[in-house]
Amino acid sequence: MEFRIPETSTNNTAHNLNCSCFFCILSETVPSVRRTRIAKYFKQMSLRNNQEHVLVLSGIWKIAMTKPNDPEFPSLGIFTCMAKLISKGVTHRSWLLRHQNIYIPYYAAHIIGSYTMTKPKFAKKAVKSSVIQPLLELLRGKISWVEQRVALRAMGHLARHKATFEALKAYEVEIIEAATNIASTCLNKVYDDFVGLKKTERLKYHRNLLTRGFGGFELENRKAEEWASQLQCWSLFLLHCFACRERSLRLICKKKFLKKLCGMWGGLSNPSSPSGIGLLKTLCHTQMGRESIASLQEVVESLCHVSRSSDKRQHMAIESLVQLLTDPVTRYKVIDTAAPALADLVELRDVKGKYKVGKKIMQVLLHDFHKIKVRELSLSSERTRRRLEEVWEMKVERVKREKVTSVQEMREKKALSRVLKEEGSERFFGGEIEEAVVKYSEALDLCPLKLRKERMVLHGNRAQCYLLLKDAEGAISDATRALCLSGVARPHSKSLWRRSQAYDMKGLARESLMDCLTFMNSKGFQMPYYAARFFNRQMNSTWLFASAQSKWYNKHPEMKELVANLGQKSRRKVKGEY
């Protein structure tokens, strides 16, 4: 159980081991003497009480961060030393609260994680040095969330290496349960234990670790937000290591946790994190994972939303849906939800280094199209059938027809399509929105498939019509088609903005924010004022601690009215000062 750490330290002890000795050892020029003295120092460090241990660990931490592949310290007993220091901090509270020893478990776990990050042989040496049990103690929350973060990081590195993954087998159930719990609750935990507290209530050593002794209240908040995101990211990464080896799937695939995964972003600043979508993608490569996800409508819907957004993990959502549709066991459980969304992506070319994505989607969607069309399976809704027929007509029938159509006839169709587009625009500016939709649809039916730019504009115009008609789904569908035609490198900015508005209309703030961000990036320094205001509103809605803050307000109703009209920055400042 976590305990509260007082701000002051206890009595000083005799200097049995001077920190300056360690830095003198590092300056030793004779290699054999240096190695012998370093090994001796590591062996004795955990046995002695020295108020300057933290300075030594801080120095080792910097070395481990800058030279994680240097074999010197790992070969001389650094892992055994760090494991013993963590165990001492967890089991001997009086020692932990003496001098600045409260920092020691954090630095020790961080050092273990840094040296095991890329080198499997270092990870094997760490496991042989018995680091797992001390890291588990931190993972259990024996000290605080700050130590949990670095413990998860170290455990994740041990789990990623094939050579050391099996060493975690004895603790598998506890690790999975701890990681799922931390991933689900860490944002509330960090908010309640740090962000939501007044300046005077925050633990001093947490503040020092977050800002390295520099910066004020706002910097502490920014770093706490970053660390909370990392805490969730490392939890998901650890679970990913087990899921990709198809281990403990029953524990990971609990319905309550799978539903929460959809909201676990992984942080905008950390695109390398598997995030919630990334873990769902990994699970979709397993039979149990596919069946579990297919039974949860809201999870499939979330995958559909991300697949049609500007999220950097769009390709993960697409891949997950393709896996669900490829499996005959799960295909008809998800087709009514997935097919309409994926049908908008059949003209997508490349995304995240994957080529001909749209073609792959088309093949999966039309895999048993004739079966659905002829037998009229009751498992497929009318909407699904209609969307599949549209895909078949465009990607199969029209392709065949246009191959045998003369050049003159194609020119005539292009000219007529342009006329219909102009008529649609006249209807639009005349306020006849529904009539404009009809004209744009007729123009799309005639416009040759190879005229991608012209069709992009038509889909974009129709998306604007659907926005005015309050048809959010129609606007998302057409805006997505326009963006697929424009390409990822130079996305159609108007369609980004329209889809962002449509997602906002549906209450999907995150998807709306991602499109808004991409739209603003496309504008460069000429950011429209209306976009900046919209962006700020979505940022407040999607703030990492938005849910935790709402719970905080429920506990402190007297503050709710005070901060009701304040911005995000001012809101946090008010809580810090009062």
N, C-alpha and C positions, 0 to 999 in steps of 0.2 A: 504494500500500500504506500502511496506517495506521502511524504511528510513535508511540512513547511520548513524552509531553511531560514534561520534568523539572519539579519543583515550584518551582525557583528561577529568577530572571531573570538576564540578563547585564548588561553595563555600561550606564550611563546615557549618553545623547547630548545634544547641545546642543539647547536649546529653540528650534527654528526656527519653530515655530508654536504659540503659547500657546493652551491651551484656553479661557482666560478671554476671549480675543479673540472667539471664536465666540459666547459668551453675551452679550458686549457688543454684537455685531452684532445679535443678536435683540432687543435693547432699543432699537435705532435706530428713531426715530419717522418719519423721512423715507422713504417707501416706495421711491423710486427708488434711494436710497443703500443701503438695506437689501438690496434685491435684487442690486445690483451686488456688494456685499461678500460676500453669501452665495454667489453663483455663483463668485466668485474663490476663496473658501475651499474649496468643493467641488473646484474644479479643481486646487488646490495640495495638498490634503490627502494624497493617495496618494503624492506626490512627496517628502514630508518625513518625517523621523523625529522623532516626538514622543512621549514617554512618557505624555502625557495624552490621546492620541487616544481611548482607551477612555472617558474621561469625556464627551467630546464625543459619541461614538457612543451612549453610554448615554442622553444627553439627547435625541438625535434619535430613538432607539428609543421613548422615552416619548411623544414628540410623534406619531410614526407610529402608535403603538398607540391613542392617544386621539383623533387627528384623521387617520384614514387617507384621508379624502376631500379634505383640504386640498391644493390644487394648487401651493402655493408651492414646496416643496422639489422635487417631481417636475419642475417647469418650470425649475428652476435647476441641474440636473445631478446630482441625488442618485443616480440609478441608475448613471451612468458612474463616479461616485466609489466607490460600494459595490462595483461589479464589479471595479474596479482594486484595491481593498483586499483582496478575496477572492483574486484572482489573485496578489497579492503574498504573501499568507499561505501559499498553497499551494506557490508556486515558490521562495520565499526562506525557508528554514527558520531561518536565523540571525536574520532580522528577526522571524519569528513568535515566537521564544523570547526576544525582548528585551522588557524592561519587562513590561507586561501585554498585549502584542500578541496573545497567544493567544486573547483574548476577541473580537478584532476580526472575524474571519470569521463567528462566530456572530451578532453584532449586525448586521453588514452584510447577511447573508442574511435575517435576521428583518425588517429594515427594508424590503428589497425585497418580501418576502411581504406585509407590512402594507399597503404602498401599492398593490399590485396586487390586493388582495383583492376589491374591489367595483367599481372603475372600469376598464372596458376601455381607455379612452384612456391611463390610467397604465400599463397592461400593455403597450400598443403602444409607448409611450415607453421602457419598460424593455427590451423586445426590441431596439429600435433602438439602445439604449445597450449592447448586447452582454452582457447578464447571463446568458444561457443557458449559455455555455461555463464560466464560473466556478462556477455552481451545479452543473453536471455534475461538476466536479472534487470538490466536496463530496459529491455523491451517490455518487461512486465510493469514498468512505470515505478520502479523502486525509488527513483529520485524525482525526475520531472520530465516534461515533454521535450525539453532541450536535449537531454541524454537519449531519449527514445529516438530522436531524429538521427543521431550519428550511429546508434546501435543498428537501426534499420538499414542505414547505408552500408555498414560493415557486413551485416548478414546478407544483404543483397549481393554484394561482391562474392561472398563465399558460395552463395547459391547459384551464381551465374556460371561458375567454373565447373566443368564436368568432373574434374579431379576431386572437388571438395563437396559437391552437392550431396553425395551419399552420406557424408558425415552429419548432415542435418536430419537424417531419417529418424533417428531416435526421438527428435523433438518436433517432428513434422506437424502433428495435430496442434500443439501449443503455438507453434510459429504461425500457422495458418489462421488460427482463431485470433491471435494477437494482431496480426497484420490486417485482417478484415475489420476488427474492432477499431483499430487506430485509423484506418482509412475512412471509416464511417463517422467517427467522433472527433477527429483531431482538430477540425476547424472550430468547433464549439469549445474544445479544450483550450486551445491557444487564445481564443477570444476571452473566455472566462478567466483564465489564469494570467493574462497579460494585457491584451489589447483593450479589453473593457474596463481595466482598472485605472485608478487615478495614478498620477506620477509617483506619489509617495507610497502607494501600495505595491508597486512592481518590485520584484526581487532584483536587488542591485546586480547580482552576478549574471542574471538573465540580460539585463540592460547592457552590461559590459561585454558579454559575449556577442550580442547582436550588433553592437556598434563599435566594438574594440575601443571603447572609452571616448569616442568622438560622436558628435551629433546630439540632437535634442529629441523632443517628444515625437515629432513627425518622422524623423529617420528611424526611430525605434519601431514605429508603427509599420513603416514600409518594409523594414527587415523582418519583422514578425510575420507580416503577410507572406513574404518570400519564403521564410522558413516553414510556415504552416503548409504552404503549397508543396514544398519539398518533402515534408513529413508524409503527406498524402501520396506524393509521387513515389517515394521509396517503399511505402507499403504496397502500392500497386505493382511496383517492379518485383518485389519479393514474391508476391502472389503469381505474377507472370512467369517467374522462374519455375514454379511448381506446375502451373497450368500447361506450359509448353511441353512438359515431360509427362503430362496426363496423370499427375499425382494429386491426391486430395481433392478431386473434382467435386465430390459430394459436399465437401465443406465449403468450397468456393461458390458452387452453383445454388446457394440458398436463395430463394425468391426475394427475400427482403434485401439482401445484399446486391443482387443483380439489378434490382430497381434503382438502388442508390448509385450504382456504377455510372448510370447515364449522366448524372450530374457532376461526376468527378472529372474535371477538365484536365488537371495536370499542370495548369499554369500556362499562360500565354508565352511566358519567357522561357519555358522548358519544353520545346518541341520534341526533344528526344525521349521524354517520358512516355510510357505506354498509355497513360491516362485511362479513364474508364472505358472509352471506346476501344483503346488498344487491347485491354484485357478481354473485352467482349469479342474482339476479332480472334484472339488466341483461343478462346473457348469455342468459337464457331468452327475451329479446325478439329474439334473432338465431337464424338457422337453424343456424349452426355451433355456437353455444353450446348450443342445445337438444339437438342430436345428441350433443355431447360429454358433457353432463350425463346424458342418458338412458342412456348406456352405462356409467355408474358407479352401481352399486346402492347403495353406502354414502352417496353424495351425495344420492340421491333419498330414502333413509331419513332422513337428517339433516333434509332439508326437511320431511318428514312430522312428525318430532318437534317441530320449531319451530312448525309450523302448528297443533299441538295443545298449545300451552304458553302461558304468560303473558308470553313474551318480547315486548318492545315492537316487535319486527320480525316478529311473527306474520303480519301482512298481506303482508309481502314473500315469506315462504315459501308462503303460500296462492297468491299471484299467480304465483309460479314454477311451482307444480304445475299450476295452471290452464293456463298457457301450454304446458306439456309435454303435457297431455291434449288440448288444442285442436288441436295439430299432428298430422295423420294419420301423419306419419313417425315421431313419437316416442310417440304415444298408447299403442300396445300393447307398447312396451318398458317403460313405467312403470306401467301401469294396475294390475297385480297388487300393486304396492307402494303406489301413491298412492290408489287408490279406497277401500280400507278406512279409511284415515286421514281422507280428505276426507268420507266418508259420515257421520262423527260431527259434521261442521260444517254440515250442510244447514239447521239451524235457527238458525244464527248470523245475527244481524240486521246490526248495524253494527260496524265495526272501523276505527279510525284514519281517520275521515272518509269511509270507503267504505260505501255503503248497499246493503242487500239482498245481502250477501255470500253468505249461505247459498243464496239463490235462484240466483245465478250458478253456484255450485258444483253445485247439483242439475242445472241445465241441461247443464253440461259432462259430468257423470257419466252422465246418462241420454241423452246425444246419440244413441248407437246401441244403446240397451238392447235393443230388439227383435231386432237383428241378433245380439247375444250370446245372447239367450234362445232364439231359434228355431234358429239355426245351431250353437249350442254351440261357439263357436270355441275351439280348443285353447289359444289364447294366453291365455285367461282362466282362472284357477284357480277351484276350487269356492268358495273363500272370497270371491273377488272377485264371483263370480256371486251368491252368497248376499247379500252386502252391498248390491249394486245392486238386488236384488229387494226387500230391506227398504226401501230408499229409495223405490223405485217404489210399493210397497204403502202406505207412510206418506204420501208427498207427492202421490200421484196417486189411487190407489184409495180410500184412507180419506177423503181430502178430498171425493171424489165421493159416497161413501156418507153421510158426515156432513151433507152439504148437503141430502139428501133424508130424513134421519132426523128423526122427530118430536121435539118438546121433551120429551115424557114419556119416550120411549125413551132419550134422552140422559141424563135424570135417573137413570133406572134403571141405565144403564151406569156413571155416576159413582158411584152408591151401591155397586154391586157391586165396582167397582174399589177403593173405600175399604175394603170388607170384606176383599178379597184382600190389600190392603196390610197390614192389621192381622194377618191370618193369617201373612203373611210375617215380620212383626216378631216374632210369637210363636215361629215356627220359629227365627228368628235368635237370640233370647235363650235359646232352649232348646238351642242348640248345633247345630241341624240346618241348617247353612249352605246346603247344596245344595238342600234343600227350600225354603229361603227365597228362593233365586234363582228357582226355578220360580214361586212365588207372586207375586213382584215382576214377573216377566215377564208373567204372566197379567194382572196389574193394569194394566200398561202397554198391553197389547193392547186393553183395554176403556176406558181413560181417554181422554175426548175430547181432541182435539188442542188445542182452545182453552184447556184447563186447563193452562197452562204451569207454574205453580207446583207443582201436584200431580205432574205428570210429572217435574219437576226433582227433587223429593224422592225419587220412586221410582228414578230413575236414580242418585241419590246413594246411596241405601240399597243398591242392587244393586252399586255400585262397592265399597262396604265389604265386601260378601260376597266379591267377587272378590279383594279384598286378603287376606282371611283364607284363601282357597283358594289363595293364591300365584299367582293368574292376573293378572300385571301388565298385560298387554295388555287384558284385559277391564275391569280397574279404570280404566285410562286412557281407554278408549272411553266407558264410562258416565259417568265424572267429566266428560269433555269435553262430552258431551251435556247434562249437568246445567248446566254453565257456560254453554253456548250458550243454554239456556232462561232462565237467570237474568239474562243480559245483562252487558255489559262494565262498566257504571256501578256495579252492585252485585252482584258475583260471589258465588256460593254458597260461603261460606268452607269448609264441610266438604268440598265437592268439591275445592277447591283443595288442601286438606291431604291428601286421599286420593290425588289425582293426583301430588302431590309425593312421597308415599311410594312410589307405583307406579313412578315414574320412577327413584327411588333403587333400587328392587328390580331394575330393568333395568340399573343402572350408569350412568344418564344424569344425572350430577351437575348439569350446567348447567340442564337443563330442570327438574330437581327444585328447584334453588335459586330459579329465577324464580317458580315456583308458591309456594314457601315465603315469598319476599319479599312477594308479593301477599297471601298469607294473613295474614302478620304486619301488613301495612298495614291490612287489613280489621279487625284486632283493636285497632288504635290502641295506647294505652298499656297495655292489658290483655293483654300478650303472654304466652302460656302458657310455662312453663319448658321443657316438652318441645320446643316449637317453637324456642326460643332455642338449645337444645343441638343440635337437628337443623340449624338454620341455620348455627351455627359449624362443624359438621362439613362441610357442603356448601361453605362459604366456603373452608375449607382445601383441599378437593378441587379447587375451581375457581379457586384463586388464579392470577393471571396468570403467575407464574413457577413454577408447580407442576412442569411438565415440565423446565424448566431446573434447578430445584432437585434433581430426581431425578438428573439427569446430574451435578450437582455432587457429590452424595453418592457416586456411583459413582467419582468422581475422588478423593474424600476419605473412604474407608471408615472411617477411625478416628473420624470425627465422627458417623457414622450412629447408633451406639448412644447417643451422648451426647444427641442431640436427639430421639431416638425418641418420648419421652413428653412433649415440650414443645409448647406451642401455637405458633401462627404467629408471634406477636409475640416470644415468648421465643426461638424458633428463630433468627430473624434477629438478635436481640441476641447470642446465643451466638456466632454466626459473626462478628459484628462485633468482639467483644471478644477472641476467641481466634484 
